[in-house]
Amino acid sequence: MSKLKYLFISIDALIADIAWQIQKEGNDVLLYIDNEEVRDIADGFVEKVDDWKEHVDWADVIVFDDVLGQGALAQELRKSGKLVIGGTPYTDQLEDDRSYGQEELKRYGISIIPYKEFFDFDSAIDYVKENPSAYAIKPSGEAQNIKRLLFVGEEEDGKDVIQVLEAYKRVWNDKIKVFQLQKRVKGVEVAVGAFFNGNEFVTPININFEHKKLFPGNLGPSTGEMGTSMYWSEPNKIFNATLLKIAPKLKEEGYVGYIDLNCIVNGNGIYPLEFTSRFGYPTISIQQEGISMPMGQFFYELAQGKITSFKTKKGFQIGVRLLVPPYPFDDTATFNTYSKDALIIFQKLLRFFHQRSLC
């Protein structure tokens, strides 16, 4: 494949690793990062731009890496004739508005876990007192990006959920404007995801298992993701019962990209929890290690709507996040003191090179 020009448009630099990978394959890459606090990410790896709109005509392929309004931009460019990987206002809403996503699942005949939406904490506290049970607290909108705010109750009378709601009322009342209380269902948490080329799902699909707690043993605060194991599969029962049912709507929208549905599975059925209508992170970085074709070519053919299947490596793929303090918390002073510009040394690798130098 001849060299192509890729413009990556990112809110928080999530796609930087893939942009670098596609550049290493011999393509020209420009990266725009909207969040000023993280604009130094990928410095020295890929070329940055201050205004992505000035480079739209330059690009052969434009890639958006998030929801939160990026779907409207992607849709507008796609309608103008550009090759775009990204969402639509509809697919953004599937993720940004949890209740909307759940109602869409119901509309397409997919079983969901009972939930109730709230706009204030007092109403939610009264609801749990009147309907004692184990619940999960799930913020909607931008607040859902603060993953440690997701709380899954353990007590059947809901007292732990009431305690957390009262704490959130004191501390997070200005940040959490809308949230769900969802009945807790026990089972295996598993996600099914697939790439969509604007017309149909591309195979194979991806089955993945996220580890979200900060520490091993499912301990510590919830994070976006600490690591993931996954494997590729031909369409299977969980895919046919969930994602496949919304394919006609995705085609109507002209959606191009990756979409994922996190579920709880037990002996009674498959219960979707939430959409991720974009690339997952670090999911896409793990996936690219198993896709048996250059990522630049894969993205180009996906944006064209030409690719319908692709080859992958067999077996499980595993990816782990390596992090520095104060993650998963937001403390600029701690980061600047302990982690910014810190040197990371991989001891085993150093010992290997030291032994080689003595030979």
matplotlib code that plots the C-alpha trace (Angstrom):
import matplotlib.pyplot as plt

x = [0.0, 1.3, 2.0, -1.1, -1.8, -3.5, -5.0, -5.8, -8.1, -8.0, -9.5, -7.0, -4.3, -5.8, -5.0, -1.3, 0.1, -1.8, -0.9, 2.8, 2.3, 0.8, 3.6, 6.2, 4.6, 5.7, 2.7, 2.5, 0.8, -0.5, -2.0, -4.2, -4.8, -7.6, -6.8, -4.1, -3.0, -1.9, -0.7, 2.9, 2.0, 3.6, 6.0, 8.9, 7.0, 4.5, 4.0, 1.5, -0.9, -2.7, -5.7, -6.9, -9.4, -6.5, -5.3, -8.6, -7.9, -4.4, -5.6, -6.4, -8.0, -9.3, -9.6, -11.5, -10.8, -13.7, -17.3, -18.4, -19.3, -16.7, -19.4, -21.0, -17.7, -17.0, -20.4, -20.1, -16.7, -18.0, -20.9, -18.5, -16.8, -13.8, -12.7, -13.4, -13.2, -15.5, -19.0, -22.2, -24.4, -26.4, -23.5, -22.0, -25.3, -25.2, -22.2, -22.6, -26.2, -26.3, -30.1, -30.5, -28.1, -30.2, -33.4, -32.0, -31.0, -34.6, -35.9, -33.8, -35.0, -31.9, -32.4, -31.2, -30.8, -33.4, -32.3, -33.6, -32.1, -31.7, -30.9, -30.2, -28.8, -31.6, -34.1, -31.7, -31.1, -34.9, -35.3, -32.8, -34.3, -37.7, -36.4, -33.5, -31.3, -27.7, -27.2, -24.4, -24.0, -23.2, -22.6, -23.6, -22.2, -18.7, -18.6, -18.5, -15.0, -13.9, -14.0, -13.4, -16.9, -18.5, -19.5, -20.9, -22.7, -22.2, -24.9, -28.3, -30.0, -28.3, -26.7, -23.3, -24.9, -26.6, -23.3, -21.6, -24.6, -24.4, -20.6, -21.1, -23.7, -21.2, -18.2, -19.4, -22.7, -21.4, -19.8, -22.4, -25.5, -27.2, -26.6, -28.2, -28.9, -28.7, -29.7, -26.6, -26.5, -23.9, -22.0, -19.0, -18.2, -17.3, -17.3, -18.1, -16.8, -16.4, -15.3, -18.1, -17.3, -20.3, -22.4, -21.7, -19.7, -16.2, -15.1, -13.6, -15.2, -13.4, -14.2, -12.4, -12.2, -11.2, -9.4, -10.7, -9.5, -6.1, -4.6, -4.6, -7.3, -10.0, -8.9, -8.6, -10.4, -12.0, -9.9, -10.6, -8.7, -5.6, -5.3, -7.3, -7.2, -8.9, -9.3, -10.7, -13.7, -16.2, -19.7, -20.9, -23.9, -23.1, -22.5, -25.6, -27.7, -26.4, -24.4, -25.6, -29.2, -28.2, -26.3, -29.2, -29.1, -25.4, -25.6, -28.3, -26.0, -23.0, -20.9, -17.3, -15.1, -15.1, -18.1, -18.1, -20.8, -19.9, -22.1, -22.8, -23.3, -24.8, -27.0, -30.1, -28.8, -26.7, -27.2, -25.5, -24.2, -22.9, -21.7, -18.3, -18.9, -15.3, -11.9, -11.2, -8.0, -5.8, -8.0, -7.1, -3.3, -3.7, -5.8, -3.3, -0.7, -3.1, -4.2, -2.2, -2.0, -0.6, -2.8, -2.6, -4.0, -6.6, -7.9, -7.8, -9.9, -12.2, -12.9, -13.5, -16.0, -14.1, -12.8, -15.3, -12.8, -9.2, -6.7, -5.6, -3.2, -4.6, -5.0, -5.3, -3.8, -3.0, -2.1, -1.2, -1.0, 2.2, 1.3, 2.8, 1.4, -1.1, -3.2, -6.1, -6.4, -6.0, -3.2, -0.9, 1.4, 2.0, 2.5, 5.0, 6.9, 7.1, 6.4, 6.8, 10.0, 10.8, 13.2, 11.7, 14.2, 13.4, 15.7, 15.7, 16.5, 19.3, 20.8, 20.6, 22.5, 25.0, 25.7, 26.1, 28.6, 30.8, 31.0]
y = [0.0, 3.5, 6.0, 7.8, 10.9, 10.4, 13.1, 12.0, 14.2, 13.4, 14.9, 13.4, 11.9, 8.4, 7.5, 8.6, 5.1, 4.0, 7.2, 6.4, 2.9, 4.0, 6.5, 3.7, 1.8, 4.6, 6.9, 10.6, 11.4, 14.6, 14.5, 17.1, 17.0, 19.2, 18.9, 21.4, 19.5, 16.5, 18.0, 17.0, 13.4, 11.8, 14.8, 13.6, 10.6, 12.2, 15.7, 17.8, 20.5, 23.3, 23.5, 20.3, 22.0, 23.5, 20.0, 18.4, 18.8, 17.4, 14.2, 11.0, 9.5, 11.3, 9.4, 10.6, 8.8, 9.6, 10.4, 13.6, 15.5, 14.1, 12.0, 15.2, 16.3, 12.9, 12.8, 16.2, 15.4, 12.0, 13.7, 16.1, 13.1, 12.5, 9.1, 9.2, 6.7, 8.0, 8.1, 10.0, 12.0, 8.8, 6.6, 9.2, 9.3, 5.5, 5.9, 9.4, 8.9, 5.5, 5.5, 6.2, 3.3, 1.0, 2.1, 1.5, -2.0, -2.7, -1.2, -3.8, -6.7, -7.1, -8.0, -5.4, -5.2, -3.1, 0.5, 3.9, 7.3, 10.1, 13.8, 14.3, 12.3, 12.7, 11.0, 8.1, 7.7, 7.6, 5.1, 2.7, 3.0, 2.2, -0.6, -2.2, -4.3, -4.4, -1.7, -0.3, 3.5, 4.6, 8.3, 9.4, 12.1, 13.4, 12.3, 8.6, 9.2, 9.4, 5.7, 5.5, 7.0, 3.8, 1.9, -1.7, -2.4, -5.6, -5.5, -6.8, -4.2, -1.4, 0.3, 0.5, 2.2, 4.7, 5.5, 6.2, 8.3, 10.4, 10.9, 11.8, 14.3, 16.1, 15.9, 15.3, 17.1, 19.7, 17.1, 14.3, 15.7, 12.5, 8.9, 5.5, 3.0, -0.4, -3.7, -5.7, -9.0, -11.6, -13.3, -13.1, -9.7, -10.0, -7.6, -8.3, -5.8, -5.5, -3.1, -1.7, -0.5, 1.8, -1.1, -4.2, -5.7, -6.9, -10.3, -11.7, -10.1, -9.5, -11.0, -9.3, -9.3, -6.1, -5.8, -2.5, -2.4, -0.8, -3.8, -7.6, -9.6, -7.1, -4.7, -0.9, 1.9, 1.4, 2.7, 3.0, -0.2, -1.8, -4.5, -6.7, -10.3, -11.0, -13.3, -13.1, -15.2, -15.7, -14.4, -16.4, -16.5, -13.4, -11.4, -12.6, -11.9, -8.3, -6.3, -8.0, -6.8, -3.1, -3.5, -2.1, 1.1, 1.4, 1.0, 3.7, 6.0, 5.2, 4.4, 3.6, 2.3, 0.0, -0.6, -2.6, -3.8, -4.8, -7.5, -9.7, -13.3, -15.9, -19.0, -16.9, -15.0, -12.2, -8.7, -5.7, -3.0, -0.2, 0.8, 1.9, 3.4, 4.2, 2.5, 1.1, 2.0, 0.1, -2.3, -1.0, -1.1, -4.8, -5.5, -4.1, -6.6, -9.4, -7.9, -9.5, -6.5, -3.0, -0.8, 2.0, -0.3, -1.7, 1.9, 2.9, -0.1, 0.3, 4.0, 3.0, 0.4, -2.2, -4.6, -7.3, -9.7, -9.8, -12.3, -12.3, -14.2, -17.2, -17.6, -14.9, -11.5, -9.7, -6.1, -4.4, -0.7, 0.6, 3.7, 6.4, 8.2, 9.7, 7.6, 7.0, 10.3, 13.8, 15.5, 17.8, 18.5, 14.8, 14.0, 16.9, 15.8, 12.0, 11.2, 13.9, 13.3, 10.3, 7.7, 4.2, 1.3, -2.2, -4.2, -7.6, -5.9, -4.0, -7.2, -8.9, -6.1, -6.0, -9.7, -9.4, -6.5, -8.7, -11.5]
z = [0.0, -0.9, 1.8, 3.1, 5.3, 8.6, 10.8, 14.4, 16.4, 20.1, 23.3, 25.8, 23.6, 23.9, 20.3, 20.4, 20.5, 17.4, 15.6, 16.3, 15.1, 11.8, 11.3, 11.9, 9.0, 6.7, 6.6, 7.3, 10.6, 12.3, 15.8, 17.4, 21.2, 22.6, 26.3, 27.1, 30.2, 28.2, 25.0, 25.7, 25.4, 22.3, 21.9, 19.8, 18.5, 16.1, 14.7, 16.5, 15.1, 17.0, 14.7, 13.1, 10.8, 8.8, 7.8, 6.8, 3.1, 3.6, 5.1, 3.3, 6.5, 9.6, 12.9, 15.9, 19.2, 21.5, 22.0, 23.9, 20.7, 18.4, 16.6, 15.2, 13.8, 12.3, 10.7, 9.2, 7.6, 6.4, 4.6, 2.9, 1.3, 3.6, 4.7, 8.5, 11.4, 14.1, 15.5, 15.0, 17.5, 17.9, 18.7, 21.1, 23.0, 23.4, 25.6, 27.0, 28.2, 30.0, 30.2, 26.5, 25.7, 27.9, 26.3, 22.8, 23.9, 25.0, 21.7, 19.7, 21.9, 24.1, 27.8, 30.3, 34.0, 35.8, 36.5, 37.6, 36.6, 39.1, 39.0, 42.7, 45.5, 48.0, 45.7, 45.1, 48.9, 49.5, 46.7, 48.2, 51.6, 50.2, 47.9, 49.7, 47.5, 46.1, 43.5, 41.3, 41.2, 37.6, 36.8, 33.3, 31.0, 31.5, 35.1, 34.0, 32.8, 36.5, 36.8, 40.6, 41.0, 39.8, 42.9, 43.0, 46.2, 48.2, 50.9, 50.0, 52.1, 50.2, 53.2, 51.6, 48.6, 50.8, 52.5, 49.2, 47.9, 51.0, 50.5, 46.8, 47.8, 50.0, 47.6, 44.0, 43.9, 41.4, 39.1, 39.0, 37.5, 36.3, 37.4, 37.5, 40.2, 38.5, 40.2, 40.8, 39.0, 39.8, 37.0, 34.7, 33.3, 29.6, 26.7, 23.1, 20.5, 16.7, 14.0, 11.8, 8.3, 7.7, 6.3, 8.4, 11.1, 10.2, 11.4, 13.5, 16.6, 19.8, 23.3, 26.1, 29.9, 31.7, 35.0, 36.4, 40.0, 40.8, 42.5, 42.0, 43.7, 42.6, 45.3, 45.3, 43.6, 40.1, 37.2, 33.5, 33.0, 34.4, 31.9, 29.6, 28.2, 24.9, 22.0, 18.5, 17.5, 14.7, 15.5, 18.6, 20.9, 22.9, 19.8, 18.0, 21.1, 21.5, 19.1, 15.9, 16.7, 16.4, 13.0, 11.0, 13.0, 12.8, 9.0, 8.9, 10.9, 8.6, 11.7, 11.1, 13.9, 16.9, 19.2, 22.4, 24.8, 28.3, 29.8, 32.8, 31.9, 34.2, 34.0, 33.4, 30.4, 28.9, 30.4, 28.7, 31.0, 28.8, 25.4, 24.4, 20.9, 20.1, 20.4, 23.9, 25.7, 26.0, 24.0, 20.6, 21.4, 22.5, 19.4, 17.0, 18.2, 17.0, 13.7, 11.0, 8.7, 9.0, 11.1, 8.5, 5.8, 8.2, 9.1, 5.4, 4.3, 7.2, 6.4, 2.8, 3.8, 1.8, 4.5, 5.7, 7.3, 8.4, 9.8, 13.4, 15.6, 17.5, 21.2, 24.0, 23.9, 27.2, 27.8, 31.1, 31.9, 33.6, 35.6, 37.8, 40.8, 41.5, 39.1, 39.3, 41.2, 39.8, 41.8, 39.7, 42.6, 43.3, 39.6, 39.2, 42.3, 41.8, 38.2, 35.6, 33.6, 35.8, 34.5, 34.2, 34.4, 33.4, 35.7, 33.9, 30.6, 32.1, 33.6, 30.2, 28.5, 31.4, 31.1, 27.3, 27.8, 30.0, 27.5]

ax = plt.figure().add_subplot(projection="3d")
ax.plot(x, y, z, "-o")
ax.set_aspect("equal")
plt.show()
